[in-house]
Amino acid sequence: MSGVGQERSFDVECPHCHKGFAAHPIEGGRAARYLGFKCPHCKLFVPLQRATDSAPLARDTDA
C-alpha cells in the first residue's frame, strides 16, 4: 500500500504542565512546524522537534 505511513507512538513530556503522555503525531499542514502533539492535560501543541529533543527544557529555579 503506497502512500500509507507508519504511525509511530512517542512518549512526550509537555513543556507547559510537565505531565507525560503517549501519542501519535498529528499532521496539521505542509510545514514541519505543524507536525506534533496535543497535550491531553492542558491542550498545548507540542511540536515534534521539541518532543524529540534529547535535552528537555528545565525550569529556572532562580526565577
C-alpha positions as CSV (number, residue, x, y, z in Angstrom):
1,M,0.0,0.0,0.0
2,S,1.8,3.1,-1.2
3,G,1.1,6.4,0.5
4,V,0.4,4.9,3.9
5,G,2.9,6.0,6.5
6,Q,3.7,4.0,9.6
7,E,2.1,5.5,12.7
8,R,4.7,5.8,15.5
9,S,3.8,6.5,19.1
10,F,6.0,8.8,21.2
11,D,6.4,9.4,24.9
12,V,6.1,13.1,25.3
13,E,6.5,15.5,28.3
14,C,4.6,18.7,27.9
15,P,6.8,21.8,28.3
16,H,3.9,23.7,29.9
17,C,2.3,21.3,32.5
18,H,5.3,18.9,32.7
19,K,3.0,15.9,32.5
20,G,3.9,12.9,30.4
21,F,1.7,11.2,27.8
22,A,2.0,8.8,24.9
23,A,0.6,9.9,21.5
24,H,0.8,9.6,17.7
25,P,1.9,12.8,15.9
26,I,-0.8,14.9,14.3
27,E,-0.2,16.5,10.9
28,G,-1.6,20.0,10.7
29,G,-0.2,21.1,7.3
30,R,2.6,21.0,4.9
31,A,5.2,22.8,7.0
32,A,7.2,20.7,9.5
33,R,6.3,23.1,12.4
34,Y,2.7,21.8,12.2
35,L,3.7,18.2,13.0
36,G,3.4,17.5,16.6
37,F,1.2,16.5,19.6
38,K,-1.7,18.0,21.5
39,C,-1.3,17.6,25.3
40,P,-4.4,15.9,26.7
41,H,-3.9,17.7,30.0
42,C,-3.5,21.4,29.1
43,K,-4.2,21.2,25.3
44,L,-0.9,22.9,24.4
45,F,0.5,22.0,21.0
46,V,4.0,20.4,21.3
47,P,6.0,20.4,18.1
48,L,7.6,17.1,17.1
49,Q,11.0,18.7,17.2
50,R,10.6,19.7,20.8
51,A,9.3,16.3,21.8
52,T,12.3,14.5,20.3
53,D,15.0,16.9,21.7
54,S,17.5,15.0,23.8
55,A,17.8,17.8,26.3
56,P,14.4,18.9,27.5
57,L,13.7,22.4,28.9
58,A,14.2,22.8,32.6
59,R,12.5,25.2,34.9
60,D,14.7,28.1,36.2
61,T,15.0,27.6,39.9
62,D,16.3,31.1,40.4
63,A,13.3,32.8,39.0
